[in-house]
């Protein structure tokens, strides 16, 4: 099984971010949050006794956000042992934490390493100052470069995020990826910017202050990234993820393989016992629930047989392994046409999307959702 812990604190709110997060926090609230995570875990253990079985070993734990590096080192030193010490762990257990460059200090990095964090995912997004300003990032390029160097000399594995969106130029983007790879980054997550209602970026686009990249320019940038990283020995293994051999994110890979995971914290999601759940996203509502002795779930989605089959198809299509042809309902996709258009390739028994096919994955998933029995 896997474990996800959502840390909702940020130094500032990026213009595009729609996750459960807050920039309004102090030391007392951060300490209360840590206690809340430990309370939620106790509530989940009480509700599901199988969580107490030594046979339920943790294979991975991932701290996301928000910005986990906003937590003081002493709070992280309470949080991680408080959660992990109650679980048995596999021999190859992977512990990952996200960080923003401006809050990954040497003190934070040293504490994290000593606590067993072996993999850091750094939210760089860009090394272009104009792009960073447009995204509302607090970080500047010099700080990002310093953090990348610190992470690469401190941790066994380093991943870094980049965004394809307004203001991004092909030559600059590819040069930035080369620079990070030369420093020692072995894993890249490269996302196409999406608009989400309620964000500052949506309002700026609506007012005409920001012009989105045309679809064709976005697709050309994405395909250029795929080719460029491949030339650096960093292969695409999922829609937005690229890694050197052996450096793939085991935690994220388990999502795509439909493995169970427990989610803790405000806005966290989990998949356990044929049900998906989503926690309350508001930090204070989540705290009120766990401090009142209630599971902080806002949504629960029991998955029937059809839903499980569809999820396995959709998640499998996101990866370079693809899906077995036997799982596709007859006629659900025009296999010959999609292959001729370069959207996928067919082996003897699998359908595997190409990088060009990943750009059409939403359309493909919608068709599967409509036609899969």
JOBELZI-V38597 format. One record per residue. RES is the residue in one small letter. PHI is phi in whole degrees, 0 to 359 (999 if undefined). OMEGA is omega as a letter, one per 40 degrees, with the letter a starting at -180 (* if undefined). D_LAST is the distance of its C-alpha to the last C-alpha in Angstrom with 2 decimals. Layout:
BEGIN
res->(RES RES)
phi->(PHI PHI)
omega->(OMEGA OMEGA)
d_last->(D_LAST D_LAST)
END
This chain:
BEGIN
res->(x x x x x x x x x x x x x x x x x x x x x x x x x x x x x x x x x x x x x x x x x x x x x x x x x x x x x x x x x x x x x x x x x x x x x x x x x x x x x x x x x x x x x x x x x x x x x x x x x x x x x x x x x x x x x x x x x x x x x x x x x x x x x x x x x x x x x x x x x x x x x x x x x x x x x x x x x x x x x x x x x x x x x x x x x x x x x x x x x x x x x x x x x x x x x x x x x x x x x x x x x x x x x x x x x x x x x x x x x x x x x x x x x x x x x x x x x x x x x x x x x x x x x x x x x x x x x x x x x x x x x x x x x x x x x x x x x x x x x x x x x x x x x x x x x x x x x x x x x x x x x x x x x x x x x x x x x x x x x x x x x x x x x x x x x x x x x x x x x x x x x x x x x x x x x x x x x x x x x x x x x x x x x x x x x x x x x)
phi->(999 243 224 241 240 264 253 274 272 224 285 203 256 291 293 255 281 237 285 290 201 210 258 257 204 226 301 295 291 295 294 297 299 301 300 295 298 295 293 298 300 298 296 289 297 292 281 224 302 296 295 270 282 296 285 270 279 282 265 212 220 228 258 237 193 56 219 304 288 285 286 301 307 291 287 297 290 273 294 296 299 298 270 282 295 274 242 283 228 291 297 254 311 245 243 237 222 276 213 261 304 289 247 271 272 303 295 296 299 296 297 300 300 294 278 100 291 254 223 240 249 259 277 279 73 188 247 261 301 293 293 299 295 297 282 74 282 282 275 248 302 297 295 297 295 298 293 300 295 299 298 292 267 255 247 294 231 229 245 220 261 230 237 260 192 304 84 284 250 305 298 294 300 294 295 296 295 297 298 294 297 294 290 126 294 250 221 233 247 241 253 277 301 244 267 231 304 92 271 296 296 301 294 292 296 298 276 81 278 230 256 288 293 300 304 296 295 298 295 297 296 301 293 294 297 303 293 294 295 301 295 270 84 246 267 286 236 201 314 243 236 221 206 290 306 89 258 299 286 291 295 294 299 293 302 289 269 66 274 287 213 258 247 235 108 295 79 289 243 221 227 207 55 61 217 255 225 233 283 306 277 285 302 287 292 297 298 300 293 291 288 269 81 243 300 271 280 260 227 223 233 294 257 275 301 295 298 295 297 294 298 298 297 294 292 296 295 287 248 287 282 71 230 296 299 295 275 274 296 305 81 292 228 276 297 294 294 298 292 295 277 78 276 205 236 249 257 299 219 227 248 234 291 274 298 293 293 301 291 249 295 298 295 296 295 298 294 299 296 284 250 282 287)
omega->(i i i i a i a a i i i a i a a a i a i a i i a a i a a a i i i i a i i i i i i i i i a i i a a a a i a a i i i a i i a i a i a a e a i a i i i i a i i i i a a i a i a a i a i a i a a a a a a i i i i a a a i i i i i a a i a i a i i i a a i i a a a i i i i a a i i i a i a a i a i a a i i i i a i i i a a i a a a a i i i a i i i a a i a i a a a a a i i i i a a i i i a i a a i i a a i a i i i a i i i a i i i i a i a a a i i i i a a i i a i i a a i i i a a i i i i a a a i i i a a a a a i a i a i i a a a i i i a i i i a i i i i i a i a i i i a i i i i i i a i a a a a i i i a a a i i i a i a a i i i a i a i a a a i i a i i i a i i i a a a i a a i i a a a i i i a i i a a a i i i a i a i i a i a a a i a i i i i i i i i a i i i i i i i a a a i a *)
d_last->(28.65 29.53 31.43 31.47 34.48 34.63 38.18 38.40 41.89 42.85 46.23 45.05 41.86 40.56 39.91 36.20 35.26 32.83 32.54 34.16 37.75 41.32 44.62 46.56 47.43 50.45 51.39 51.15 47.61 46.48 48.07 46.45 43.03 43.65 44.59 41.45 39.17 41.05 40.71 36.95 36.67 38.85 36.71 33.54 35.41 36.53 33.05 31.46 34.04 32.00 33.02 36.52 35.79 37.51 34.58 32.54 34.25 33.78 32.92 33.11 34.35 34.05 36.17 34.92 35.86 37.75 40.45 41.14 44.44 45.68 46.17 49.71 50.12 51.39 48.31 46.01 48.27 47.52 43.80 42.73 44.78 43.98 40.25 40.23 43.06 41.03 38.46 38.89 37.91 36.92 39.67 38.02 37.19 36.68 38.02 37.39 38.75 38.48 41.75 43.19 46.20 48.67 48.11 47.89 51.57 53.35 53.64 49.91 49.11 51.63 50.37 46.76 47.74 49.85 46.95 44.85 42.73 42.31 40.01 40.52 38.26 40.61 39.61 41.75 39.69 42.61 46.25 47.15 49.12 48.08 44.35 44.93 46.76 44.04 41.45 43.83 44.27 47.24 47.82 49.98 49.76 52.70 51.21 47.88 49.77 51.81 48.75 47.03 50.21 50.54 46.98 47.35 50.58 49.45 45.93 44.45 41.40 41.22 38.29 38.85 36.77 37.34 36.02 35.65 36.71 39.68 42.97 41.62 43.51 42.36 45.63 45.97 42.43 42.70 46.17 45.02 42.33 45.02 47.40 44.99 44.15 47.90 48.43 46.02 42.61 40.08 36.80 35.86 33.13 33.26 31.34 31.04 32.46 30.14 31.48 30.76 32.11 35.21 36.52 39.92 38.60 36.55 39.75 41.76 39.38 39.49 43.30 43.44 44.95 42.31 40.78 37.41 37.14 35.75 32.29 33.92 36.48 33.91 31.91 35.19 36.23 33.01 33.27 36.98 36.31 33.95 36.66 39.50 38.15 37.31 40.96 42.00 40.07 37.33 33.94 30.69 28.18 25.74 25.31 28.49 30.10 32.77 34.97 37.68 36.74 36.54 36.57 32.83 32.00 30.86 29.81 27.50 26.20 25.11 22.98 21.09 20.86 19.26 22.46 23.66 26.40 28.70 29.61 33.08 34.91 34.41 31.16 29.86 26.22 25.19 22.29 23.39 22.29 18.55 19.66 20.59 23.81 25.99 29.73 32.02 32.93 36.45 38.88 41.12 38.40 36.97 40.52 41.20 38.22 39.01 42.75 42.12 40.28 36.76 33.58 33.20 29.49 28.55 24.75 22.59 18.82 17.55 14.32 11.91 9.83 6.69 9.56 11.38 9.05 8.81 12.54 13.48 12.20 14.00 17.01 17.38 17.49 20.42 22.55 24.59 22.87 19.60 16.46 16.22 15.01 13.50 10.81 9.71 7.34 10.20 11.61 9.76 13.34 16.67 17.98 21.49 22.03 21.04 23.35 26.09 25.93 26.35 23.17 22.22 23.67 22.23 23.76 23.47 20.31 19.40 18.62 21.07 21.61 25.24 27.26 26.84 23.07 23.30 24.93 21.80 19.38 18.73 17.69 15.47 13.79 13.42 11.70 9.18 8.75 8.40 6.19 3.82 0.00)
END
